[in-house]
């Protein structure tokens, strides 16, 4: 590994030394040259990847990333309710198998490996991409997929100010301010938001023998944050500093089965994080060199107190858990175009994680080193081949070699029709909670390993005012040493590498756009068929082999239609979630399965020059449903947002 890193470093320096641009003065590196050279990585195949439409991001600025993905992607969002936890599941895997990148750096918690998508405001997102299968294998642990959210520079745009104020049902409020200034060399941008809700909606409690309407209590939440960006054209490259800071406070309501137990329960969680990335990207002739360093600090305080219902309110259980994570990440990457057909990419990542928790016996740390090499070939007729691998060391221990290959070919008998096939091997490290939680952590856990294969057909066609893109695909993933927490005779659970999970399925997505002099139509459709089963010997002995894993729907679909007429926009979306197992028990009992449900949402926007008003109706038909067993979800609710935008071309 050390020899390979040394080889890459010498290659970087050698290329710089022999590149003729290095001998030129800074005046010869014009902005136009930077922009053209920066686009070189587009030679990469974009199959097995979905870009969230920029118009959808712009139309959902007051929403969370959980809401955006739930209504506009094949990703299944496991939602515990407004203001509560929301995690993403790709292709039948769990939340910890979904890797989330912010400007190229993973933000998954080293403790439990998850990301709460209800804590990711769309307001802080400029671009969002989803990667699947072999394309996701570039990132360690992305068995199901990768969600990449990015911030981008915008030079030469002058002064811009955008202010939004949102009001909604259940005493919900949101305030958003975006201020930016840029000229040909400097781009400065500050975004600030505050969102809160009493969250006291009415719901149907199905836990009692006779279900009845109740009001949600103790579910308030308050989220605040700011994102600061600086981008500057310096020395033939772009220097960027991005700082994301956020504070989240939430009360956690009791589940339906605990409402009648009396006492005075109290449960809350307070989170704060500070994420900072410093990056310099230098553009050369048909090449680029990027150096990046990131430092993250995350803190969490979880408190739970339950009392007896005998009248004396004596404490029955008390948890006061504090966790802090410090994460330092460094990377260097080099991309070189060779002729018109080839591109080579090499990357080295070095990271160190420090974790303190009142649930660990002492402070824990993890050191990771990853070396990645990749090559992309694109033929004259549009076929492309992408192959590469990454080799990782964790605390001095070699992990499995992780190769991937993606091939995209044209099918000449239909204009615009392509196919893509991919194959990959990947691994996921146990979370620090899996290893060190006290009591129950298992330091002898092995990394999970996955072998994956994909095949998809894509059809894209554009006319003067019409375009259509259809993507259909099949996939299969064989995951060994799947980590599963299991009960013990000692009244606590322990994690073990006992499962062998087989995930397979089919996916369909469609984007259609049609415009005329008066109208503009857009249609987005996504459907996922997912089968995920435990095929291990343990599952066979426990009579759960072949049964769909809990909380993974076999069928999941969404559709959004947008109509634009002059200064009006109408958005109508439908989200279908199929039945989910709430237990692997095969006995016939209503509590072991959650029924399917369909939600309808409507949004209307009117623009007046620099002003805009938006009205949303969520859960239009007031559907009673549970996304998670015994977790209350709101019925029909409303939101109104008023926004103002000011632009000046002065720089």
N, C-alpha and C positions, 0 to 999 in steps of 0.2 A: 504493500500500500504506500509506504513512504517513497519507494522508487517511482511509483506511478505519479505521485504528487510532484516529485522533483522534475519528472519528465514534462508534465503539463506546464509547470512554472517556466522551465527553460524554453518551452515552445512559445509561451506568451511573450517573453522578453525577446526571443529571436525574431518573432514576427514584427514586433514593434521596431526593433533595430533596423530591419531590412525594408520597412515600409517607407516609400518615398514621401508620403505626406508628413512624416515626422520631421523632415528636414525643412519644411516650409514654414513661413511665418504664420501667425494667427490670422492675419488679414486675408489669407487665401482661403480660409475655412468659412465660407459663407453659410448663412442659415439654410439656404435652399439645399446645399450639399448635405447638411446634417439630416434634413428631413428625408432626402432620397435614400441615404445610406441607412437610416434607422429602419426603413421598411424592408430591409433585406430578409429578416426572419420570416416574412410572409410566404417564403417558399415552402414552409412546413405545410403538411397536409392538415386540413381542418376537419376531417371526418372524425367520427367518434367524439365530436365536440359541438356544443350548442352555445351560441352567443345569445344572451338575453337582449332582445331588441332595445335599442337606446330610447325609443319612444315609450316603451313600457316602463323603463326606469324613470324617465321624466314624468310620467303620468302617475307614479306611485311614490312620490317624494315623502309623503307623510306616513308611509307604511313601513313595516319591518321587512327584512329579507325573507322571513318565514312566510309572510303573506304574499310576497311577490312570487316566490318559487311555488307555493301551493297552487296558485292560480295560473301559472304560466310555464310549467315545466313538468317533466316526467318524474321528478323527485317527490317522494312521499314525505310529508312533514308530520311528525308525531307531536301533536300539540296538546299541552296540558291546560290550555285556556289562556285568555288574554292576560298579559303581564306575567305569565308563568313560563315554564320551560318549553321550548320548541326545538326539536332536533330533526336532522335530515337523514333519510334512508334511501340510498341508491341501490337499485337492483337486488333488493331482498337482503341487504346487509344491515348492520346496526349503525347507530350514530357514531360510534368510535371508528367505524370503517370509512367514514366520510371525512376526507381531509379538506380543510378550508384554508385558502391562501389569501393573504392581504398583501398586495404589491409583491407577490412572490415568496412571502415568508409565512410558514404555517402558524396559525393562531389556535390550534387545538390545545386544550389544557393537557399538560404533561401528567396531571393527576388521574383524570378519568378519560382522556382522549376525545372528549366531545366539545361541541360549540353550541351555544344557545342562540338560535337564529332570531329569537325575539329580542335579542340585545344588539342586533346589527341593523341600524337604521338605513333604509335605502337612500336617505338624504346624504349619507357619507360615501355613496357608491357612484362612480362615474362609468365603470364598465363591469360586467359580470359574465363569466363563462362557466359552463359545466363541461367537464371531461369525463369520459366513460372508458371502462375496460382498459385496453392496451394504452390508450392515451393517458389514462389516469395512473398507469403504472410508473410513470416518470416520478411520481411522488410516493415515497415510502408510506405504506399503510392505506393507500387509496383503493381498497379492494372494490368498493362499490363505485366510487367516483370522487371527483375533486370539484369543489366550488372555488373559483378564483374571482375575487373582487379587487378592483384596481382604481387608483386615482391617476389622472393623466394631466400633463401640463398643457396650457393653452396660452401661447405667446401672442403678443401683438393684438390684444382684444380690448385694451383700455380699461376703464372702470366699470364694474358691474355690481349691482346690489339687488338681491332678491330677498323678500321677507314674506313669510307665510304664517298665518294664524289659523289653527284648526280647533273646532268645537265638536263635541260628539255626545252621544248617549252615555249615561252612567257617570256624568260629571267628568268627561274626558276632555283634556286640553292639550294642545301641542303648539309650540312656538319654534320657528325655524328662521335663521338668518344666515345668508350667504353673501360675503363681501369679497371681491377680488379686484386686482389691478395687475396689468401686464403690459410690457412693451416688447421690443424685439429681443431683449436679453434677459428680462426678469419677469417671473410670474409669481405673485403672492396671492394666497387665498385663505380665508378663514370661514369655517362653518360652525355654527353653534345651534344646539337644539335643547328643548326641554319638553318632555311628554309625561303626562300624569293621568290617573283615573281613579275614582273611588271604586269602580268596577262592581257596583252593587246591582247587577242585573238579576232578573227573575228567571228561574229555570224549573224544570220538572224533576223532582227528586224521585227516582225509581227504586231507591233502596227499601223504603217501608213496604209493608204488605199492600197498603193502599197508596200508590204514588200520589204526590200532591205538589202543587206549586210552592216554591220557596224563593227567598231572596238571598243572593250571594252575600256573605259577610267576611270581613277581615281579608279582603283581596286587593287592597290599595297598592298602587305601585307608582314610583317616580323615577324617571330616567333623565339624566342630564349629561351633556358631553360637548366637546369641541374638537374639531379637526383643523390643524394648522399645516399649511403647505408652503414650501419655497422651492422654486425651480429656477436655475440660472444657467445661461450659456457661458461656460467658462473653459478656456483653453481647448477649444475644438470638441468639447463634450457638454453634457448636461449634468449639473450637480443638483440633487434633489434631497430635501429633508421633509419628512412627513411625520406628524405627531398626532396620534389618536388617543384622546383621554376621555374616560367615561365613568360615571357613577350611577349605580342602579340600586334602588331600595324597593323591596317588595314584601308585603305580607302574604303568607301562603295560607289559603283557606282550607278548612277541613274537608275531607272527602265526604260523599253523601252518606256513607255508612256510619260516620262518626258524629253526625250532626246531633243525634239524640242522646249522646252519651254523657252530656252534662259537663260539669266542671268548668274550668276557665282555661282552655287550651290556648297556647300562644306559639306561633311558628312564623319565622321571618328569615329573610336572607338579604344581606347587603354585599354588593360587589363593587369593586373599583379596579380599573386597569389603566395603564399608561404604556402605549406602544409607540416606539420611535424607530424610524428607519432613515439612515443616511446612505445615499447611493450616488455613485459617479459613473456615468456611462460615456465612454470615449469612442468616437466614431473614426474609423480608418477607411482606407480604400477597400470596399467590399467586405468590411469586417467591423466588429465592435467588441470592446472590452468593458465589462461591468464589474465594479467592486462595490460590495454592499455590506453594511454592518447594521444590526438591529438589536435593540435592547427593550425587553418587555418586563413590566412588573405588574402582577395581578394579585389582588387580595380578596378574600372572601370570608364573611362571617355568617355562620348558620346557627340559629338559636331555636330550640324546641323545648317547650315546657308543657307537660300535661298534668292535670290535677284530678283528684278524686271527685266524684259527684255526690259525696255524702254530706256536703254542706260546709266542711271545714277547709275545702280546697287544698288539701295536703298534696304536695308534689309527688306524682307517681313516676314520672320520667323527666330527665333533664339532660339536654345535649347543648353544649356551648362550644362549637367547633370553629377554629380559626385556621385559615390556610393562606400561605403566601408563596408565590412563585416568581423567581427571577430567571429570565431566559436571555441568553446572549447568543446571537447568530451572526456568522460571518460567511460570506461567499464571494467567489471570483469566477466569472464565466467569460468565455471567449467564443465568438461566432465568426466563421470565415466562409465566405462564398468562394467556391472554386469553379471558375468558368461560369457558364450560365445554368448548369444543371445540378451541381452539388453544393451542399452546405454542410459544414462540420461544426458541431457544438461540443464544447467541453466545459465542465463545471465542477468546482470543489466547494463543499459546504462543511463548515465546522461549527458546532454549537455546543453550548454547555447549559444545563438546566439545574437550578437549585430549588428545592421544594421544602418548605417548613409546614408542618401540620400538627395540630394537637392530637391527631389520630395516628401519628407516626411516633416511634420511640425516640428518634432524633432526626436531624436534618438529612435529607437525601439529595443526591445529585446524580446526573447522567451526562456523559460525554459522548458526542456522536460525530463521526467523520463519514462523509459520503463523497464518492467520486463518480461522476456521470460522463459518459461519452455517447455522442449521438451523431448519426449521419442521415442526411435527407437527399434523395435524388428525385428530380422532377423531369420527366421526358418532354420532348417537344410537343407530343400530342396530348399531354395532360396527365398521363399516368404518373404515380409517385410511389416511392418506397422510403419508408422511415424506419430505422432500426437503431437500437442503442441498448445501454445497460447501465445500471448503477451498482456499485459495490460499497457496502456500508460496514463500518466498525462501530461497535457500541461498548464503551468502557474497555477497549482493547480486544474485544471479541469479534471475530469475523462473522457477519451474517450471511445469509444465502446470496448467491449471485442472482441478480434480478434483471433479466433481459426482456426486451419487448420488440415487436415488429408490427408494422402497419403497412399494408399495401392497398393502394387505390387505383383502380383501372377503369377505363372507359368501356362502355358497351355500345359499339358503333351502330347497332341496328336501331337504336332509339336516340335521337339527338337530346343531349342533356342528362342521359342516364349513366350513372357510375355505380360501382360496387366497392366496398371497403371490407377488408378482413384484417383482423388483428389477433395476436397471440402474445401472452405475457406471463411473467412469474413475478410475484411480489411477496412482501412480508409485512407484518405489523407488530410492533413492540408491545408488550404488556404495559398498561398504565402504571404509574407509581402507586396508585391505590391498590391495583391488583397485586403488586409485589410487597408493599410495606404497610398496608392498613392494619391497625391493631385494635382488636384481635381479628385474625382471619387472613391477613396477607400471605401470599405464597411466593417467597423469593426464588423458588425453583421453577417457576413458570417458563415455558419456552415461547418464542415468538410464533405467532400464527403465520401460516404459509398458504398462498393461493396460486392456483394455475387457472388462467382465464383464456377464453376464445370468443371472438366476436365476428359477426358477418352482417353487413347492412347494404341496402340499396338506397341510392339517393337520386332524385330527379329534380332538376332545377331548370326553369325556363322563364325567360323574360320577353315581353313584348313592349310596345311603346308605353302603355300605361298600365300594364298588368304583369305580375310576376307570381310564380308559384314554386314552392320548395317542399318536397315530400321526402321523408326519411323513414324507412322501415328496417328493423334489425332483429337479429337473434343473438343470444349470448348464453354462456355457461361458465360457472365458476366453481371450482372444487377447492374448498378451504379446509385445511387440516390443522389440528391442534387448536381449534376454536376454543376460546376461553369462556368458561361458564361458571357462574357463582352458584354454589350448591349448599343446602343446609347440612349441618352436622349435629351430632348428639349434644354438643356443648352450647347450644342456643345461639350460635352465630354461624355465618356463612363463610365459605372459603372458595377461592377461584381455582379451577383445574383445567388442564388441557385435555378434555375428554370428548369433544364433539368433532365430527367430520361433517361439515355442512355443504350441501349441494344446492347452489342457486342457479336457476335458469329461467329464461323468459323471452318475451318478445316486446318490441316497442314500436310505436308509430308516432310521428310528429308531422305537422303540416303548417305551413305559413303561406297565406295567399293575400295578395294586395291588388286592388283595382281602384283607379282614380279616373275622374272625369272633370269637366269644367266646374261642376257644382258639388260633387260628392267625392269622398274618399272612403273606401272600405278596406278593412283589414280583418283577417280571420286567423286565429292561432288555435291549434288543436294538438293535444298530447294524450297518448294512451299507453299504459304499461300493464303487461300481463306478467306476473311474478310468481314463481314457485320456489320456495326455500324450505328445505327439509334437513333434518339431522339424520344422517345415515350411519352413525357410529354404532358400535357394539353396545354401548351403554343405553342408547335410545331404543335399540331392539329389546334389551332386557326390561326396560321401563315401559314398553308398549307404546312409545311415541315416535318410532321410526316412520318416516314418510309423512308425518303430519306437519302442516304448514306452521312455521315458527310464529310465536305470539306477536301481535301488533304489526304484522306485515300483510297488507291486503293482496289478494290474488289479482284483483282488478282495481285500477286507479286511472282516472281520466279527468281532463279539464278542457274547457273551450272558452275562448274570449273573442267577441266580435266588437269591432270599433267602427263607428260611423262618424265622419267629420263633414259638417255642413257649414260653410262659411266660418263663423267664429264659435260654432257649437261642436262639442264632441260628446258622443254617447258610447259608453263602455258597458257591455253586458257579458258577464262571465258565469260559467257553470262548473262546479267542482264535484266530481263523483268519487266517493271512497267506498270500496267494497267491504264486505264482512271481514272481520279480523278475529282470530282466536285470542282470547284473554287467558287461556290455560291450555297446556298440552294434554290435559285429561280428556280421554275420549268419551267419558260418560255424557249422556244427554242431560244437559242442565242449562237453562237460559243464561246463567251467569258466566258460562265458559266461552261465550262468543258475543261480540258486538255486532249489531246489524249494520248493513250498508246504509249510507245516507247521501243525499244530494243537496248542495247548497247553491243558491243563486245570488248574485251580487250585481248591483247597478250603480254606475257613476255617470254624472252629467257635468260637463265643464263649459263655462261661457267666458270668452275673452273680450275685454274692452281695452284696446291699446295696451297700456302697461299694467292693467288690472285683470284678475281672473278670479272666478268663483267656481268652486267645485262642490257638488253634493253627492254623497255616497249613501246607498242603502245596502247594508250587509245582511245576509240571510233573509232575502227578500220575502220568502214565503213562511218565515217564522218557524223553521224546522227545529223540533226537539231532537237532540242527538248527543252522543258521547263519543269523543275521539279517543279518550282513555277511560277505562272502566271507573265509574263513580266520580269522574271529574266533570263539574258543571261547565256548560258552554252557553253562550248568550243566544237569545233568539233574534228577532228582527231589531236592528239598531241603525242609527243614523250618524252621519258626520258631515260637517261643512267646513271647507277651507277657503280662506280668502288670501290672495297673494298679490304682491306688487313687485314689479321689476323696473329697475332704472339702468340705462346704459349710457356711457359716454365714450366716444372714440378718442378722447384726449389721453395721451400716453406720456 
